[in-house]
Amino acid sequence: MKFNQETSEGSNRFTGYGDGYVLINEERHDGSLIVTADRIETWPVADFVSLTPEHFAMLTDYSPEVVLFGTGKTIRFPHPRLTAVLTNARIGVEVMDSQAACRTFNILLGEDRRVLVVLLG
């Protein structure tokens, strides 16, 4: 699927997605990612069963107000002990499939929210 949405200069926006990849500002990205308004980085997570509390703890360095967790084609909820560091820091955590996470990121970014999305590759 491809989005037709205006992009602000300097802001990362999801412009499309497909099986196993996303487009950010029309550029293809594969694998697990951390995306903020101004950064795109690799998230060192191979798959859902490899998740550790440290994977979520590293997200606090970005100072988000909300973390969207895109779990791939289907929604898979991580154990609360994995995301406890975020909730204890009063950072909201929303779990959804990756396509929904991409769309929600664009909406929240348009509202000037400090949003971060992590996507499992």
Secondary structure in CASP SS format (residue, H / E / C, confidence):
PFRMAT SS
TARGET T0000
AUTHOR 0000-0000-0000
METHOD secondary structure of the structure
MODEL  1
M C 1.00
K E 1.00
F C 1.00
N C 1.00
Q C 1.00
E C 1.00
T C 1.00
S C 1.00
E C 1.00
G C 1.00
S C 1.00
N C 1.00
R C 1.00
F E 1.00
T E 1.00
G E 1.00
Y E 1.00
G E 1.00
D C 1.00
G C 1.00
Y E 1.00
V E 1.00
L E 1.00
I E 1.00
N C 1.00
E C 1.00
E E 1.00
R E 1.00
H E 1.00
D E 1.00
G C 1.00
S C 1.00
L E 1.00
I E 1.00
V E 1.00
T C 1.00
A C 1.00
D C 1.00
R C 1.00
I E 1.00
E E 1.00
T E 1.00
W C 1.00
P C 1.00
V C 1.00
A C 1.00
D C 1.00
F H 1.00
V H 1.00
S H 1.00
L C 1.00
T C 1.00
P H 1.00
E H 1.00
H H 1.00
F H 1.00
A H 1.00
M H 1.00
L H 1.00
T H 1.00
D H 1.00
Y H 1.00
S C 1.00
P C 1.00
E C 1.00
V E 1.00
V E 1.00
L E 1.00
F E 1.00
G E 1.00
T C 1.00
G C 1.00
K C 1.00
T C 1.00
I C 1.00
R C 1.00
F C 1.00
P C 1.00
H C 1.00
P H 1.00
R H 1.00
L H 1.00
T H 1.00
A H 1.00
V H 1.00
L H 1.00
T H 1.00
N H 1.00
A C 1.00
R C 1.00
I C 1.00
G E 1.00
V E 1.00
E E 1.00
V E 1.00
M E 1.00
D C 1.00
S H 1.00
Q H 1.00
A H 1.00
A H 1.00
C H 1.00
R H 1.00
T H 1.00
F H 1.00
N H 1.00
I H 1.00
L H 1.00
L H 1.00
G H 1.00
E C 1.00
D C 1.00
R C 1.00
R C 1.00
V E 1.00
L E 1.00
V E 1.00
V E 1.00
L E 1.00
L C 1.00
G C 1.00
END
